[in-house]
Amino acid sequence: MTQSHVAVVAFPFSSHSSTLFSLTRAMSSLAPSSHFSFLSTKSSLASLNSQHLLSNISLVPISDGITSPDHVLSHIEAIDHVPSHIEAIELFLKSFKDSLREGLKAAEIAQGCKVRCIVSDLFVWLTADVADEMAVKWVPVRTGGPLHFYAHMHADLIREVVGVGDEAIRSYGDKLLSFLPCLSNHRATDIPAGINMYMGNPNFVYFMIMDRSAHRLLDSDVVVLNTIQGLEPTLDSYFQDKFSNYFPVGPFYLLNSSKNEPPTDPYSCLSWLDQHDQATVAYVSLGTIAFIHPSELAALAKGLEASDVLFLWSLKEEVQNLLPSGFIDRMNETGKGKIVSWTPQTSVLKHPAVGGFVSHCGWNSVLESIVGGVPLVCRPFFADQVINARSVSFVWKFGVVLDERCFTEKGVVKAFDVVFKTNEGKKMREKVHELKYMVTAAVEENGSSRENLKRLVKYVCGF
């Protein structure tokens, strides 16, 4: 008999679904008599590893705003082109409430019992309205960087003090944001762009999501964060004071790490790394959705070639065509570098041969870098990445941010020299290993994340 039926609602873009799915698996393993219905779009669900499904998890498709789980929805206006990433998000949100209601109804019919609690990614803050209609608890989850979300929760104050627009940011200069305790080590230039810009930006939909979800969260008494208690003590204090139910249970992906499954490695990245000495290889990966201009991509390639550091580069096949002519052939012939379209990133970062990670500084990548004990070379693009990069380089001090936050040939060589050859780089390695110990201890039995996960399961399942 099902003790409790919990619905988990994912934001179906970027890595959000897989990150939330890791948390769902961890909760379901602690509550085997409860059932977890995981709701997302058909394509998002298809991207999950079905081998990781437990018997008390079911996948429930909802509409992406363009098509239903099976066919085109009659009430969605047909479009005559493949939507862009931003258009796809807008279409998904436009029909989301109706789609969610239908998905929840289907989940209840399939399980023969009502949903008692809805856990959702904060990016689908509209879930809270549906939970209110059903008179059930809503448990919001922030999968990305928590400090970035803290900034959005204080957007009005930041606009009041710093001002709005590029000119206001330049006028504020490099002064630290001392009026906000959790951001007292950050500058106006580290502020998420959506706080100081509005319409006219092509990524406006993300700014809107952050703004509305932050305001909705302020009405809640519960929040779940993909972080570790003690990583940012001032932030812990803020969330503990603000929310009567605060659950820092990260890193989500480590909560299931007891599964000793061999990593999928179709391009033999790990065996290639086995051929190299400790901390001699730079790993390069810039996430799944960031667009890098061809000229900057070429500068990165030239910097990698000019440096005497070996490298492993995860780069989508269609983007590889934009690399300088002959670059891949030269790297293969000399053994200087290996360029592949996919890598088992967490396993790569744990490999002893990897001594640096060139990253966009997405939150998952930051956590994975810490767990791997690898210093970061940061090239942030948007969202939480700029704030994360500042934390990595200035607060935690286990990485460097590229000059002007962009790739140049000289900048890449300079960053590699610092990380791989200097005493400063040695100190970064020591610092990241200190953080590695903190993070891994948190997810072990009786660690803070494990204990907070147990509390979360009791709250969600009503034990």
C-alpha positions as CSV (number, residue, x, y, z in Angstrom):
1,M,0.0,0.0,0.0
2,T,1.3,3.4,-0.9
3,Q,2.0,5.4,2.2
4,S,2.3,8.8,0.4
5,H,2.1,10.0,-3.1
6,V,4.5,12.8,-4.0
7,A,4.6,14.7,-7.3
8,V,7.9,16.1,-8.5
9,V,7.8,18.7,-11.3
10,A,10.9,19.5,-13.3
11,F,11.8,22.4,-15.5
12,P,12.6,20.6,-18.8
13,F,15.5,22.7,-20.1
14,S,19.3,22.5,-19.6
15,S,20.4,20.2,-16.8
16,H,17.4,21.0,-14.5
17,S,15.5,17.7,-15.0
18,S,18.5,15.4,-14.4
19,T,19.5,17.4,-11.3
20,L,16.1,17.2,-9.8
21,F,15.8,13.6,-10.8
22,S,18.9,12.8,-8.7
23,L,17.1,14.4,-5.7
24,T,14.0,12.4,-6.4
25,R,15.9,9.1,-6.5
26,A,17.5,9.9,-3.2
27,M,14.2,10.7,-1.6
28,S,12.5,7.6,-3.0
29,S,15.2,5.3,-1.7
30,L,14.6,6.6,1.8
31,A,10.8,6.2,1.4
32,P,10.2,2.9,-0.4
33,S,6.6,2.7,0.7
34,S,5.8,6.1,-0.8
35,H,5.4,6.8,-4.6
36,F,7.1,9.6,-6.5
37,S,5.5,10.7,-9.8
38,F,8.2,12.7,-11.8
39,L,6.6,15.1,-14.2
40,S,8.3,16.7,-17.2
41,T,8.1,16.9,-20.9
42,K,8.4,13.8,-23.1
43,S,11.8,14.8,-24.5
44,S,13.1,15.8,-21.0
45,L,12.0,12.4,-19.6
46,A,13.6,10.6,-22.5
47,S,17.0,12.2,-21.6
48,L,17.0,10.6,-18.1
49,N,18.7,7.3,-17.5
50,S,15.9,4.8,-17.2
51,Q,18.3,2.3,-15.6
52,H,18.2,4.6,-12.5
53,L,14.4,4.3,-12.1
54,L,13.4,2.7,-8.8
55,S,10.2,0.8,-8.4
56,N,8.5,3.6,-6.6
57,I,9.2,6.2,-9.2
58,S,7.0,6.7,-12.3
59,L,7.7,9.1,-15.2
60,V,4.7,11.2,-16.2
61,P,4.8,13.3,-19.4
62,I,3.3,16.8,-19.6
63,S,3.0,19.0,-22.6
64,D,5.9,21.1,-23.8
65,G,3.5,23.8,-25.0
66,I,3.9,22.7,-28.6
67,T,2.8,19.1,-28.5
68,S,1.0,17.0,-25.9
69,P,2.8,13.9,-24.6
70,D,1.5,12.0,-27.7
71,H,0.1,14.4,-30.3
72,V,-0.4,18.1,-31.0
73,L,-2.6,19.9,-28.5
74,S,-5.7,21.3,-30.1
75,H,-5.7,24.5,-28.0
76,I,-2.1,25.4,-28.7
77,E,-1.6,27.6,-31.7
78,A,0.4,25.9,-34.4
79,I,3.8,27.4,-35.2
80,D,5.4,27.2,-38.6
81,H,9.0,26.8,-37.5
82,V,11.1,25.0,-35.0
83,P,11.1,27.2,-31.9
84,S,14.3,28.6,-30.5
85,H,15.4,27.8,-27.0
86,I,13.8,31.0,-25.6
87,E,10.6,30.5,-27.6
88,A,10.4,26.9,-26.4
89,I,10.6,28.1,-22.8
90,E,7.9,30.7,-23.4
91,L,5.6,28.2,-25.0
92,F,6.1,25.7,-22.2
93,L,5.3,28.3,-19.5
94,K,2.3,29.6,-21.4
95,S,0.4,26.2,-21.2
96,F,2.1,25.0,-18.0
97,K,-0.7,25.2,-15.5
98,D,-3.2,23.3,-17.7
99,S,-0.5,20.8,-18.6
100,L,0.4,20.3,-15.0
101,R,-3.2,19.8,-13.9
102,E,-3.6,17.1,-16.6
103,G,-0.4,15.4,-15.6
104,L,-1.2,15.4,-11.9
105,K,-4.7,13.9,-12.7
106,A,-3.0,11.2,-14.8
107,A,-0.5,10.4,-12.0
108,E,-3.3,10.1,-9.4
109,I,-5.3,7.8,-11.7
110,A,-2.3,5.6,-12.3
111,Q,-1.4,5.3,-8.6
112,G,-5.0,5.1,-7.4
113,C,-4.3,7.8,-4.7
114,K,-4.2,11.5,-4.4
115,V,-1.0,13.6,-4.4
116,R,-0.3,14.9,-1.0
117,C,2.7,17.1,-1.7
118,I,4.2,18.7,-4.8
119,V,8.0,19.2,-5.1
120,S,9.0,21.5,-7.9
121,D,12.0,23.3,-9.5
122,L,11.7,26.9,-8.6
123,F,11.9,27.7,-12.3
124,V,8.3,26.4,-12.5
125,W,7.1,28.6,-9.7
126,L,3.6,28.4,-11.2
127,T,3.4,25.0,-9.6
128,A,2.6,26.8,-6.3
129,D,-0.7,28.0,-7.7
130,V,-1.7,24.5,-8.6
131,A,-0.7,23.2,-5.2
132,D,-2.8,25.9,-3.6
133,E,-5.8,24.8,-5.7
134,M,-5.3,21.2,-4.6
135,A,-4.7,22.3,-0.9
136,V,-1.4,20.4,-0.8
137,K,2.1,21.4,0.2
138,W,4.4,23.0,-2.3
139,V,8.1,22.3,-1.8
140,P,10.3,24.6,-4.0
141,V,13.8,23.4,-5.0
142,R,16.6,25.6,-6.3
143,T,18.9,23.4,-8.4
144,G,21.4,26.1,-9.3
145,G,23.6,28.4,-7.3
146,P,21.9,29.6,-4.1
147,L,23.7,32.9,-3.9
148,H,22.4,33.9,-7.4
149,F,18.9,33.3,-6.1
150,Y,19.6,35.3,-3.0
151,A,20.5,38.2,-5.2
152,H,17.2,38.0,-7.0
153,M,15.4,37.9,-3.7
154,H,16.9,41.3,-3.0
155,A,16.6,42.7,-6.5
156,D,14.6,45.7,-5.4
157,L,17.2,46.8,-2.8
158,I,20.0,46.2,-5.3
159,R,18.3,48.4,-7.9
160,E,17.7,51.1,-5.2
161,V,21.3,51.2,-4.1
162,V,23.2,50.4,-7.3
163,G,20.7,51.7,-9.9
164,V,19.5,50.2,-13.2
165,G,21.5,49.7,-16.4
166,D,25.1,49.5,-17.5
167,E,25.9,53.1,-16.6
168,A,24.7,52.5,-13.0
169,I,27.0,49.5,-12.7
170,R,30.0,51.4,-14.1
171,S,29.3,54.2,-11.7
172,Y,29.2,51.9,-8.7
173,G,32.5,50.5,-9.9
174,D,34.3,47.7,-8.0
175,K,32.8,48.6,-4.7
176,L,31.7,45.6,-2.7
177,L,28.0,45.1,-2.0
178,S,28.4,45.6,1.7
179,F,24.7,46.5,2.2
180,L,23.9,42.8,1.6
181,P,25.8,40.5,4.0
182,C,25.7,37.4,1.8
183,L,27.0,39.5,-1.2
184,S,29.6,41.5,0.8
185,N,32.5,39.8,-1.2
186,H,30.8,40.5,-4.6
187,R,30.7,43.6,-6.8
188,A,28.0,45.3,-8.9
189,T,29.5,43.7,-12.0
190,D,28.8,40.3,-10.4
191,I,25.1,41.0,-10.1
192,P,22.9,38.8,-12.3
193,A,22.1,40.8,-15.5
194,G,18.3,40.4,-15.0
195,I,18.3,42.6,-11.9
196,N,19.6,45.6,-13.8
197,M,18.1,45.0,-17.3
198,Y,14.6,44.4,-18.5
199,M,12.9,44.0,-21.9
200,G,15.0,44.0,-25.1
201,N,17.5,41.4,-23.9
202,P,17.1,38.1,-25.8
203,N,17.4,36.2,-22.5
204,F,14.6,38.2,-20.9
205,V,12.5,35.1,-20.2
206,Y,15.2,33.9,-17.8
207,F,15.1,37.2,-16.0
208,M,11.4,37.0,-15.7
209,I,11.5,33.5,-14.3
210,M,14.1,34.4,-11.7
211,D,12.1,37.6,-10.7
212,R,8.8,35.8,-10.3
213,S,10.1,32.7,-8.7
214,A,12.0,34.8,-6.2
215,H,8.8,36.7,-5.2
216,R,6.8,33.5,-5.0
217,L,9.5,32.0,-2.7
218,L,9.2,34.9,-0.3
219,D,5.7,33.7,0.5
220,S,6.8,30.2,1.3
221,D,8.1,28.7,4.6
222,V,10.2,26.0,2.9
223,V,13.1,25.8,0.5
224,V,15.4,23.0,-0.7
225,L,18.9,24.0,-1.9
226,N,21.5,22.0,-4.0
227,T,24.3,23.0,-1.6
228,I,26.2,22.0,1.5
229,Q,25.7,23.4,4.9
230,G,28.8,25.4,5.8
231,L,29.9,26.1,2.3
232,E,28.5,29.6,2.6
233,P,27.8,30.2,6.3
234,T,26.3,33.7,6.0
235,L,23.9,32.3,3.4
236,D,23.0,29.4,5.7
237,S,22.1,31.9,8.4
238,Y,19.9,33.9,6.1
239,F,17.9,31.0,4.8
240,Q,17.6,29.5,8.3
241,D,16.1,32.8,9.6
242,K,13.9,33.3,6.5
243,F,12.5,29.8,6.2
244,S,11.2,27.6,9.0
245,N,12.0,24.6,6.9
246,Y,15.4,25.0,5.3
247,F,16.9,21.9,3.6
248,P,20.5,22.2,2.2
249,V,20.9,18.6,0.8
250,G,23.5,18.9,-2.0
251,P,25.2,18.0,-4.1
252,F,22.1,16.2,-5.4
253,Y,24.1,13.9,-7.8
254,L,26.2,12.6,-4.9
255,L,23.2,11.4,-2.9
256,N,23.1,8.3,-5.1
257,S,26.8,7.7,-5.3
258,S,26.7,4.4,-3.5
259,K,25.8,2.9,-6.9
260,N,29.2,1.6,-8.1
261,E,28.3,1.5,-11.8
262,P,31.1,1.8,-14.4
263,P,30.8,5.2,-16.2
264,T,29.7,5.3,-19.8
265,D,32.7,6.3,-21.8
266,P,32.1,5.9,-25.5
267,Y,35.1,7.9,-26.6
268,S,37.6,6.2,-24.2
269,C,38.4,9.5,-22.3
270,L,39.4,7.7,-19.1
271,S,41.8,5.4,-20.8
272,W,43.3,8.4,-22.6
273,L,43.8,10.1,-19.2
274,D,45.4,6.9,-17.8
275,Q,48.3,7.6,-20.1
276,H,49.2,10.9,-18.5
277,D,50.8,12.0,-15.2
278,Q,49.0,13.4,-12.2
279,A,47.6,16.9,-12.7
280,T,49.0,17.4,-16.2
281,V,45.7,17.7,-18.2
282,A,43.2,20.5,-18.5
283,Y,39.6,19.5,-18.9
284,V,37.5,21.9,-21.0
285,S,33.7,21.9,-21.0
286,L,31.4,24.9,-21.3
287,G,28.0,23.4,-20.5
288,T,25.1,22.5,-22.8
289,I,23.4,25.8,-23.8
290,A,25.9,28.6,-23.7
291,F,26.7,30.1,-27.1
292,I,30.3,31.0,-27.7
293,H,31.2,33.3,-30.7
294,P,33.3,31.6,-33.3
295,S,36.1,34.1,-32.9
296,E,36.2,33.4,-29.2
297,L,36.1,29.6,-29.8
298,A,39.1,30.1,-32.1
299,A,40.9,32.0,-29.5
300,L,40.3,29.2,-27.0
301,A,41.7,26.7,-29.5
302,K,44.8,28.8,-30.1
303,G,45.3,29.2,-26.4
304,L,45.1,25.5,-25.8
305,E,47.5,24.8,-28.6
306,A,50.0,27.5,-27.5
307,S,50.0,26.3,-23.9
308,D,52.3,23.4,-23.0
309,V,49.4,21.8,-21.0
310,L,47.6,18.7,-22.4
311,F,43.8,19.0,-22.7
312,L,40.6,17.0,-23.0
313,W,37.8,19.1,-24.6
314,S,34.1,18.1,-24.5
315,L,32.6,20.0,-27.5
316,K,29.5,19.2,-29.5
317,E,30.2,17.7,-32.9
318,E,28.3,20.5,-34.7
319,V,30.5,23.1,-33.0
320,Q,33.7,21.3,-33.7
321,N,33.2,22.3,-37.4
322,L,33.9,25.9,-36.3
323,L,37.4,25.2,-34.9
324,P,40.4,26.5,-36.9
325,S,41.3,24.5,-39.9
326,G,43.5,21.5,-39.1
327,F,43.3,22.0,-35.4
328,I,41.7,18.7,-34.5
329,D,44.1,16.8,-36.8
330,R,47.2,18.5,-35.3
331,M,46.0,17.7,-31.8
332,N,45.4,14.0,-32.7
333,E,48.7,13.7,-34.4
334,T,50.8,15.2,-31.6
335,G,48.7,13.7,-28.8
336,K,48.5,17.3,-27.3
337,G,44.7,17.2,-27.0
338,K,41.6,15.0,-27.3
339,I,38.4,16.6,-28.6
340,V,35.2,14.6,-28.2
341,S,31.5,15.4,-28.3
342,W,30.7,13.9,-24.8
343,T,32.6,12.9,-21.7
344,P,31.7,11.2,-18.4
345,Q,32.3,14.5,-16.6
346,T,32.2,13.5,-13.0
347,S,34.5,10.6,-13.6
348,V,36.9,12.8,-15.7
349,L,37.1,15.4,-12.9
350,K,38.0,12.6,-10.4
351,H,40.8,11.3,-12.5
352,P,44.2,12.0,-11.1
353,A,45.6,13.2,-14.4
354,V,43.2,16.2,-14.5
355,G,44.7,19.3,-12.9
356,G,42.4,22.1,-14.1
357,F,38.9,22.6,-15.4
358,V,38.0,25.3,-17.9
359,S,34.3,25.9,-17.2
360,H,31.4,28.2,-17.7
361,C,30.9,27.9,-13.9
362,G,27.4,26.6,-13.8
363,W,26.5,25.4,-10.3
364,N,26.7,21.7,-11.1
365,S,30.1,22.1,-12.6
366,V,31.4,24.1,-9.6
367,L,30.2,21.3,-7.3
368,E,31.7,18.6,-9.5
369,S,35.0,20.5,-9.6
370,I,35.1,20.6,-5.8
371,V,34.3,16.9,-5.5
372,G,37.0,16.2,-8.1
373,G,39.5,18.4,-6.2
374,V,40.2,20.3,-9.4
375,P,40.9,24.1,-9.6
376,L,38.8,26.1,-12.1
377,V,39.5,28.4,-15.0
378,C,36.3,30.4,-15.2
379,R,34.7,31.8,-18.3
380,P,31.1,32.7,-17.1
381,F,28.4,33.6,-19.6
382,F,25.0,34.3,-17.9
383,A,22.6,33.3,-15.1
384,D,24.4,32.2,-11.9
385,Q,27.7,31.7,-13.6
386,V,29.2,35.2,-13.0
387,I,28.4,35.1,-9.2
388,N,29.7,31.6,-9.0
389,A,32.9,32.6,-10.7
390,R,33.5,35.4,-8.3
391,S,32.9,33.0,-5.4
392,V,35.4,30.5,-6.8
393,S,38.1,33.0,-7.5
394,F,37.7,35.6,-4.6
395,V,35.8,33.8,-1.8
396,W,36.8,30.2,-1.9
397,K,40.1,30.9,-3.9
398,F,40.3,27.7,-5.9
399,G,40.3,29.2,-9.4
400,V,40.9,32.1,-11.7
401,V,38.5,34.1,-13.9
402,L,39.8,34.9,-17.4
403,D,40.7,38.5,-18.1
404,E,37.6,40.4,-19.4
405,R,35.6,37.1,-18.8
406,C,36.4,35.9,-22.3
407,F,38.8,33.7,-24.1
408,T,41.9,35.1,-25.7
409,E,45.0,33.1,-26.7
410,K,47.2,35.0,-24.2
411,G,44.6,34.8,-21.5
412,V,44.2,31.0,-21.7
413,V,48.0,30.5,-21.6
414,K,48.3,32.9,-18.6
415,A,45.5,31.1,-16.7
416,F,47.1,27.7,-17.3
417,D,50.5,29.0,-16.2
418,V,48.9,30.2,-12.9
419,V,46.9,27.0,-12.2
420,F,49.5,24.4,-13.3
421,K,52.9,26.0,-12.7
422,T,52.8,28.6,-9.8
423,N,52.6,28.5,-6.1
424,E,49.3,30.2,-6.3
425,G,48.0,27.3,-8.3
426,K,49.3,24.9,-5.6
427,K,47.4,26.9,-3.0
428,M,44.2,26.6,-5.2
429,R,44.7,22.8,-5.2
430,E,45.0,22.7,-1.5
431,K,42.0,24.9,-1.0
432,V,39.8,22.9,-3.3
433,H,40.8,19.7,-1.5
434,E,39.7,21.3,1.8
435,L,36.3,22.0,0.2
436,K,36.2,18.5,-1.2
437,Y,36.5,17.0,2.2
438,M,33.7,19.2,3.5
439,V,31.4,18.2,0.6
440,T,32.1,14.5,0.6
441,A,31.7,14.4,4.4
442,A,28.3,16.1,4.1
443,V,26.9,13.3,1.9
444,E,28.3,10.4,4.0
445,E,26.1,8.7,6.6
446,N,25.4,11.2,9.5
447,G,26.7,14.0,7.3
448,S,24.7,17.3,7.2
449,S,23.3,16.7,3.7
450,R,22.2,13.1,4.6
451,E,20.6,14.3,7.8
452,N,18.8,17.1,6.1
453,L,17.7,14.7,3.4
454,K,16.0,12.5,6.0
455,R,14.3,15.6,7.4
456,L,13.1,16.6,3.9
457,V,11.7,13.1,3.3
458,K,9.7,13.3,6.5
459,Y,8.4,16.7,5.6
460,V,7.5,15.7,2.0
461,C,6.0,12.3,2.8
462,G,4.4,13.3,6.1
463,F,6.0,10.6,8.2
